[in-house]
Each structure stands twice: as C-alpha cells, then as structure tokens.
Amino acid sequence: MRHASFIARTVFVQKNDVEAACKVLNRILGREGILDQFRRTRYYEKPFQFRRRINYEKCKSIYNEDMDRKIQFVLRKNRTDPYPGCI
C-alpha cells in the first residue's frame, strides 16, 4: 500500500509509526529541493561560490536534457535502423 498523499506538506502518521512518517516527509522535502535550500542558507555563500554553483547547475541541466533526448532516441520502437551507426 502506498502512503496517503500529503496535503500542503502534511504527512499522515499511520499506526503510530512516526519514523516512517519522518522518512516520507524527508523524501518529500528532498524532492522539492527545500532541504538543499535550507542547507545553502544556513551559512553565507560567497559570490564566487554562488556563481560556481549556478554555472554547475546550468551545465548539469543541459547535460541531463541532452542525455534524456539521446536515451529517448535509442529507446524508440519505430526506427527503421534499430542500431544506428553499427554495421
């Protein structure tokens, strides 16, 4: 059984299992990026660190987008040549 969906970041505790509810909450916060934002704002981030992080995130997103496009191309079913570039 899947955990009940949360409403406005509310996690339901089932059968007094608080640890499982905390795990679900941490997973939700991690997926939304709230934990990363909290860790970043805990300490001052120098301007060069900020620029480096932003550039890294941009490069990573471009790379991931390109890799997803290539993977989707390879996984297509209706290609005439199933193995492009191979003889």
C-alpha positions in Angstrom: 0.0 0.0 0.0 1.3 3.4 -0.9 1.4 6.2 1.6 -1.6 8.5 1.5 -0.9 11.6 -0.5 0.1 14.7 1.6 -2.0 17.8 1.7 0.0 21.1 2.0 3.1 19.2 3.2 1.1 17.3 5.8 2.2 13.7 6.4 -0.2 11.3 8.0 1.2 9.0 10.8 -0.2 5.5 10.3 -0.3 3.0 13.2 1.8 5.3 15.5 4.9 4.8 13.2 6.5 8.3 13.5 9.8 7.1 12.0 8.2 6.1 8.7 6.3 9.4 8.6 9.6 11.3 9.1 11.2 9.3 6.2 8.3 10.2 4.0 8.5 13.9 5.0 12.2 14.0 4.3 11.7 12.4 0.9 9.1 14.9 0.0 11.2 17.9 1.2 14.3 16.5 -0.6 12.3 16.0 -3.9 11.1 19.6 -3.7 14.6 21.0 -3.0 13.6 22.5 0.3 16.4 20.7 2.2 19.0 21.9 -0.3 17.7 25.5 0.0 17.9 25.2 3.8 21.5 23.9 3.7 22.5 26.7 1.3 21.0 29.5 3.5 22.4 28.1 6.7 25.8 29.7 6.0 26.9 32.7 3.9 27.7 31.7 0.4 30.5 33.8 -1.1 29.8 35.3 -4.6 32.3 33.1 -6.4 30.7 30.0 -4.7 27.3 31.2 -5.8 28.4 31.7 -9.4 30.2 28.4 -9.4 27.1 26.6 -8.1 24.7 28.3 -10.6 27.0 27.5 -13.5 27.3 23.9 -12.4 23.5 23.6 -12.1 23.1 25.1 -15.6 25.6 22.7 -17.1 24.1 19.8 -15.3 20.6 20.5 -16.5 21.9 20.9 -20.1 23.7 17.7 -19.9 20.8 15.8 -18.4 18.4 17.2 -21.0 20.7 16.1 -23.8 21.3 12.7 -22.3 17.5 12.2 -21.9 17.0 13.1 -25.5 19.6 10.6 -26.6 18.2 7.9 -24.4 14.7 8.5 -25.8 16.0 8.3 -29.3 17.7 5.0 -28.7 14.6 3.6 -26.9 12.2 4.4 -29.8 10.4 1.4 -31.2 9.6 2.6 -34.7 13.1 3.3 -36.0 14.0 1.9 -39.5 17.5 1.1 -38.4 17.4 -0.2 -34.8 21.2 0.2 -34.3 22.2 3.5 -36.0 25.9 3.7 -36.8 26.5 -0.1 -36.5 27.3 -2.2 -39.5 
